[in-house]
Amino acid sequence: MIRYSLTCPKDHAFDSWFQSASAYDTLRAAGHVVCPICGDAAVTKTLMAPNVRPARKAGAGPNATSALSQPQNPTEQAFAEMRKQIEDNSEYVGLNFVTEARRMHDGHIDERSIYGEAKADEARALMEDGVPVAPLPFLPTRKTN
């Protein structure tokens, strides 16, 4: 495995791992290496230094976050705020979402705000049956890096 420091024409810097140098070249030529921030495929390698572990007190602490985990534009900021609002005001029911939504709709349990996971065909069936559901524009926390 090899890690490259990469950048796009909009000066978004990011790192990515590749199986080998030739794997990077093949993926880049096929247009599969893109900037995770803006989606531009005109990605280039930048000057890299060896990875040296800093002293214990140097560098970021355990609560530091990378630039990629921070919203980069107003749209990403709006999605982050919406996610926080949903997570703060709803119950995460995970893979039980379809069952819980249907039980609420049928009056078997009290209504409450929930969010969770459903396969596309299950969500479509809920909508066809008149259950008020909507897809969310983000992955569950357990599926993110």
N, C-alpha and C positions, 0 to 999 in steps of 0.2 A: 504494500500500500504506500501511496505517496500523497502528501498534502501539498496543495498549491494555494498560494495567495493570488486571488484573482481580482480584476476590476473591470467595470464596464465604461463605455464612453461618458456616462453621467457621473463618473467618479465614485460609484458605489463600490466599496471594498468588501470582499468576503473570502472565506476559505472553503475549500472542498477537497474531499479525499477521492483518489482514483486508484484503480487496481495497479496501473503502471503508467509510465510516461506515454507509451503508445496508446493506451486506453483513453487517456485525456485527448490526445490528438485525434483519435477516431471519433470520439463523442463530440468534440468541438466541431470537426468537419461536418458531422451530420446535423449540427444545430441543436444538440441536446444539452450543451452547457450554456445556461442562461443566468442572467442576474436574478437572484431571488427577490430583489426589491422592485425592479422595473420591468423585468422580463426580456431585456435586450440580449440578443445572442452574440453580439460583437464583443465577447469577453476575451481578455488577454491576461497572461500571467504577469505578475509584478515581481520585483526584486524580493527575494526571500532570504531569510536568515535561519540558521539552525534553531531548533526548538530547545531552549535552555530554561530549566526550571528556575524561577526567581526565588530569592530568599523568602522565608516564611512571612515576614512582615511586608514584603514588597508586593506590588500588584494588587489585583482586585481581591476583595474578600469573598466569603461564601454567598453573600447576598447580591453580588454584582450581576448585572445582566448584559448580554451582548447587544451590539447595535441592531442586530437582526431581530431581536425579540422586542424592540421598541418600535412603536408606530413611526413610520417614515414620512407620512403625508396626512392631510386632513381626512381622507377616506379611511385609512387604516386607524386613525385616532377615533373616528366615529364608530367603526366596528368594535374597537377595544372598549369604548364606553358602553355600547349596546351589550356586549358580552358581560361586562361587569354588572350592568343593570339586571340582565336576565339571571345571572348566577346569584346575585344578592336577593332577588325577589321571587325566585322559583325554586322548586325542589328538583334535584337531578335524580331521575329514576332509571338512568342507564338503559340497559337492554330491555327493561320492562315497560318502556314508553308506550308501545302499541297496546299492551294489555291495560295499563293504567288509563290511557286516554279513552279507550273503548268502554271501560267500566264506569268512568265519570260520565261519558256521553249517555250511557244506558241508565244512569241514575243509581247504580249499585254502590257507589261511594261518593262522598262529598266532593264538589269541584274545588280545585286548587290549581295554582300555576305550576306546571311541570315542564321539564325539558329532558330529552334523552336521545336515544339512538333508535333508528328504524331503517329497515331496508327500503329501497325506493318503491318496490311493489306494495309493501305493507303501508307506507305513507300514502300512496295513491289510493289504496283500498279505504283507508280512513277518510280521506277527502271525498271519495265517491259515496261513502255512507253518511256524509254530512258532519263528520267530526271536525271541529275547527282546529286544524293544525297548520303549521307553516314551517318550511325548512329554514334552518339557521345558517348564516354564512361563515361558520367556523367549525372546526373539529372539536370533539370533546377533549378535555385536558389530557386524558389518558392516551390519546392518539397523537399528541403533539410532541415534538422533541424538547 
